Amino acid sequence: MEPTKASELVKKVIKLVECKSGNVYKIRKMPLAVMAGFFNSIELKLSQDMETMQTSLKEQLSDPAKTEKLILAMRGVLPQCILEPKVSSTEPSTDAAINVDDIPIEDQFELFGVITDFSGISAEALKKTNTSLKV
């Protein structure tokens, strides 16, 4: 038995996504530091079980003040997880990179859903593995 090559591991965390808009992006699974920042910014504790987390997310989506937090947190995740085209949350769009705010809104929501599912932290992904995020 030999250790898995780095190039093989990288292939497992990156994939191409074609959004319903027809736009194609290269994404990666959410790194742990980004995931922790996301959960912290929406005030979702990793020690909660899946049902509690789903309830908390539903509450966030039904409360305008909390929805804003969730959307701002999503905005922070996208530049970290979209590899191509290069995405920035601070620089204006150029030929080499796009500002996250210039990505079509429907693509932003679709990409966020794909990223969380691919990363194993969406409600659907957790159901498939029958796990929770208890630490």
Helices and strands as residue ranges (DSSP letters): H 6-13, E 14-18, E 24-28, H 32-41, H 50-62, H 64-81, E 82-84, E 86-88, E 97-99, G 100-102, H 105-119, H 123-129
